[in-house]
Amino acid sequence: MHRFPDGFRGVDVDGVDLVLLDADVAGLVQSELSGRLDGTGIALLRRCIAALHRVIPLLHEEYCASCFSRLKAMARVAAAPHTPAAT
C-alpha cells in the first residue's frame, strides 16, 4: 500500500478524480488477485489504464507522478491475462 500524495485529495486532472482512480484500480487489482475480475471489471480496468495514460504526463509533482506510474504498472499487469494475443 502506498501513501496517497499530499495535496492531491479531491483533485481532478483532466476530468479524472485522482482518489477515485486510485481506489478503482486498487479494488480491480484485488479482484484480479482473488480470481473475481469479471467482464465489467476488465472494461473498467481498461478505462482506468487509459485515464492513467492521459493524466500521468500532467502530474508535475514527482511523488504523485511516481505513485500513479506504479498504479498504471499494476493495472497493466492485472489486465494482461485478459488481453487477447496479437495475431
Summary of the structure (lengths in Angstrom):
residues: 87
radius of gyration: 13.0
end to end distance: 36.6
largest distance: 44.5
contacts: 221
relative contact order: 0.18
helix: 66%
strand: 5%
